[in-house]
Amino acid sequence: MGVNFYYVYANVQHPETNGIVEAYSVKERVMHVAEAKRRTQSEVPWICDTMDNQIKDALGGAPNGELVLDPAGNIVRKRFWSDPAILRADLTELIGPVEKPTLVEELPVRFQVETREIASGVVPRIDLPRGLNAVKIEPSTDDKGTPFFVKLRAEATRPLIQKGKGQLYLGFYLDPLYKVHWNNRMGRIKVNIEQADGLKLEKYELVGPDVKQDSDIDPRQFLVDVELEDKNHSIELTVSYTVCDDAETFCVPVNQRYVVYLKRDKWGGTRPGIFLVGMFAEVEKMDSNGDGVLTKDELPPGRVTLYVGHMDKNGNGQIDADEISEFKAMFGNGTGFGTTKNDGG
């Protein structure tokens, strides 16, 4: 009896990991799948979920879930967090042992962390308050069908969501699938928030930083104090910017509209910097003998599955120094910056 494996591609759980930001359409999700297949060189088939994540929702909505189905389609194993070692034990129990099991290090699969020759790390990140939650947005395409080279990520503090008074985070992230960068020679990004009855802001026009480099790929971030008489009222905004492709074959000015709803987006995920800085600091503390390798006896019992199952690429039951480095590189060492060229500034 054989086993068929599938990946299910749904929402981006941690936007900006490997530079990837949330897709706005099924077409873009298919582009994400193609990019993932190219980078991993995996032959496992991918299933692209709908934009409302119907498959993921039906399977429990786990962030890194793992399910085993029998030939009749019944779920016989269900796991919140994928663990290769436990999965192998499950399959041995359900189907039987194999004479020569395939080892992870024998597979030609290795995620390729790519670099770009465009400056990054030149625009400082703003300090964000704790307790931000991703909220729903609605992007509007123009008559020309201009791609969303830049993607908005909106987050709100709990008081803003619950009472209509608090802070709204607006982060604009370049989508690496389009291989574009900011053209700083053509001016700064501008965000115009439409005035409306019952909406109070200190500023209705937001202007991005004055960047000395001609081009870069850093996010543009804004934190706005908002007061709404009706917390269910939406906020409409227009963003204007200019981008060029990395090959310098085109530069285009773009104007795009969004509607922001102050309702939590259950598929919004969390930015990697929120939890990874602390997680990687924890990793270093757990290396009790200082040899640069984490073994199971150095990990707290509740964290063994999380760390070893996700970071142990060669399946030897421990986390080696190169595996820690590779995992950090995926998340820009926990900052969300990504692996890019830094021209200073």
N, C-alpha and C positions, 0 to 999 in steps of 0.2 A: 504494500500500500504506500503510495506516494503522498507527499505533503506539498501543497501550494502555498506560497508566501505572497503577501500583498502589502504594499504601503498604502495608507489612506492619507491623502494630503488635504488638510482643512485649513483653519485659520492659523496665522502666525502666532505662536504662543508667547514668544519674547521678541517683539519687533526690534530690529536693528542687529539681531544676532547674524553674524556673517554679512551685515549690511542689509539684509532682506527686510522689507517693510510690507505691511499688509496689502494684498491685492484688492483692487476695486471692482474687478469683473472676473468671470470665469475664464475669459481669454487670458488675463494676466496670471491667474492661478495655473493655467496650463503652461504658461511661460515659466513659472516657478518650478513646476514639475520637470520640465525639460532641463532647466538649469541644475536642479538637484541630481538628475540622472547623469548629466555631463560631469558634475563635480565628484560624485561618488563612484561613477563607473559601475553602478550596480545593475544587474540584470533582473532584479525583482520587479514585477509590474507595479505600476502606481495607479491608484484610483483617485481621481480628482473629485473632491466633495463639491456640493452646491454652495452658493454664497451664504446661505443660511445654515450651512453645516449640518444638513439633515442626517448624513451618515454618522458623523461623529456624535451627534446628539442621540441618535438611536442606539449607539454603542456605549452610551454612558457619559460621554463628554470628558473623559480623562485626558490630561495634558500630554501624557506619553503612554497611552494605554496599549494593552496587548490582549488580543482575544484569540482563542482557538475554537474553531467550529468543526463539528463532525460532518460527514457527507450529507446528512439530512438538514444541515443548516442550524443545528442546535449549538448554543454556546456551552462548551464543556470546560473552558478555563477563561477567567476574566481577571485582568490585572490592571491596577491603577497606573503602575509604573513598570515599563518593560524591563525584564531582567533575563539576559541570554542564558545564564546558567540554569535558572529555574525553568525556562522554556524548554531547554534541552531535556531536563528531567521529566517535564510534563509529556513531551513527545515520546520519550522512552517508555513511560508508563502507558500511554494511550495506544501506541503503535508497536512498540518493541524496540530493542536495541539494534544498532547497526554495527556491522563489522569494522568499518573504518569511518568514524565520524569526521566530518569536515571541521577543521579548526579555523578560528577567526583569522589567524595570521596567514592562512593559506588562500584566503579570498583576495581577489584583486580590487578590493573596495577600500578606499581611503579618501576621506573628504578633503578636497583641495581648498586650502585657504588662499584666496587670491589677493594680490596686492594691486594697487593702482598708482600711477605716477602723478596723480593730482594731489595737491597739498591737503592735509587734514590736520586737525588739532590746532588750527590757527585761530579759531573762534571759540572763546571760552564757553563752557556750558554754564547755564544759569543755575543757581541754587533753588531747588524745588522743595516745597513743603511736603511733609509726610501726609499720608492719607489720601493721595490723589487716586482717583478711579477713572478708568477709561470710560468715555461717554460716546453715545452714538452720533455718527455724522452721516450726512448725505451729500456726496459730491455731485456736481452738475456738469455734464459734458456740454461743450459748445457745438455749434452747427458744423464745425470742421472736424469734429471728432478728435481734437488735440489730446494726445495722451497726457495722463497725469504724471508728468516727469517728477513732480514733487508731490508727496503725499502728506496730508494733514493727520496728525495724531492729537486728539483733544482729550484732556483729562480735567476733572473737576474735584475740588475738595468736598468732603461730605456735607459741610454746612451749605455749600452752594446747591448740591443735589437735593438736600432735605428741606432747606428753608429758603433757598433763593438768594442767599447772600454769602459770598465767599470768593475763592480764586479759581480762575480758569486758565489752564495751560494749553497753549497752542504751539505745537512743534511741527515744523515743516522739514521733511526728510526726503532727500533725493532718492529715487528708486534706482538701485544699481542695475536693474534689468535693462534700463534704457541707456546706460553708459554715458551719462551726462554730468556736467558740473555747473556750478554757479558761474555766470559771467559777471564779475564784479566791476568791470570797466563800464558796463551799461547801467550801473546804478544798483541800489539796494532793493531787497524784497520789501514790498509794502502790503499791509493788510488793512483793509477798510471794513469796519464793523458797522452795519447799518443801524442808524438810530431808530428807535421804536418806542412807543408809549410803554411806560413801565420798566424801561431798561436804563440803568444808570452806569456809566463808565467814566473813569478819569480821562481816558483817551479813546477816541473812536478810530484813529488812524495810528497804526503801529509801523515803525520803520526799522528794518534790520540793521545790523552793525556795519560800520564803514571798514571794510576789509582791504588791507594794503595789497595782498596778493591778487593778481589778475583773476585767478580761479581757485576754487576749493570745493570740497564735498562735505563740509560740516553742516549739521542741522542749523536751522534758524529757529530760535526759541523765544517765546513771549509768555509772560505771566501777567494776567489781567485781573484786577479787582472788579467784581461784577455784583450788581444788586438788581434783582428782578422782583417786581410786585407779584408776578405769577410765576412760580418756579417751573411750571409746565410750559412756559413760553420758550420758543426756540430762538436761537441767535443766528443771524445770517451775516456772512462775510464774503468779501472778494479779496483774492490774493493776486498780486502782480509780481512777476519776476522774469529774468532772462536766463536761459541755459544754453550751453553749447555741448555738442557731443565730444567725447574724448578724442576722436579722430579729427576734430575741427573741420568737419564737412558741413555743419550747419550751426547757426545760432538763432534762437527764436525768442521773441517776447511772448509771454503767456499771461492770460487773465482767466482765472477760474473761480467758481463760486462754490460755497459750502453752506449747508445748514447744520448747526450744532444743536443737538437735543440733550438736555441735562438729565439724561437717563442712563444708567449704567449699561455698558455694553458687555454682556457676559462672554463674548468672544474676543474682547479687546486685549486679553493677555496683560502682561506686565513688561515694562522696559527692563532689559537685563541689568542695568546698573542698580535697580532697586534692591536686588537680593544677591547678586553675584559678588559684589565687593566683599560683603560679609562672608559669603560662602568660601571664597578663595583664601581669605584671612584665616578662616577656620581650618582649611586644608593644611596650611603651613603649621598651625598650632598642633594639629593631630599627629604630625610626624615626630613622635616622641624621641626617637633615637637620632634624629637629624641626618638620616642617610639619603633623604630626597625621595624615598619610596614609602608609600602607604600600604601597609598590610592589614588584613582583616582584624588582627588583634589590636591594632592601633585605632580602629574606628569604633565609635559608639554603636551598640547593637541596632538601634533604630536607623542608623545611617548607612549600614553596610550595603543594603540593596541599592540605595540611591547613588552612592558614590562608585562602588565597585561595578555595579551593573551598567552604569552609564559611561564610565570613564575607562574601564579596563578593556582596551581595544584588542589586546592579544590573548585575552582569556586566561591569563596565568594566575588569576585570583588576587592580584595586587595592582596598585596604581603606580606605574613607573614615572620617573621624572619627565620623560618625553611625552607621556600621555597627559600629564598635568599641563605641560606647556601647550600641547595641541588643543586641549580643552579650553584653556584660557584664551588662546588665539581666536577661537571661534567667537568669543564674546568680547574681543578687544581687551582682554585681561580684566574683565569685570566692569569696565567703564562704559561700554557700549560704543566706543570710538571706532572699533574695527581695525584691521591691519592695513595701514596705508602709509604713504610717504608723508613725512612731516617736514615741511620747509621752514618751520619756525615762524616767528612773528608774534 
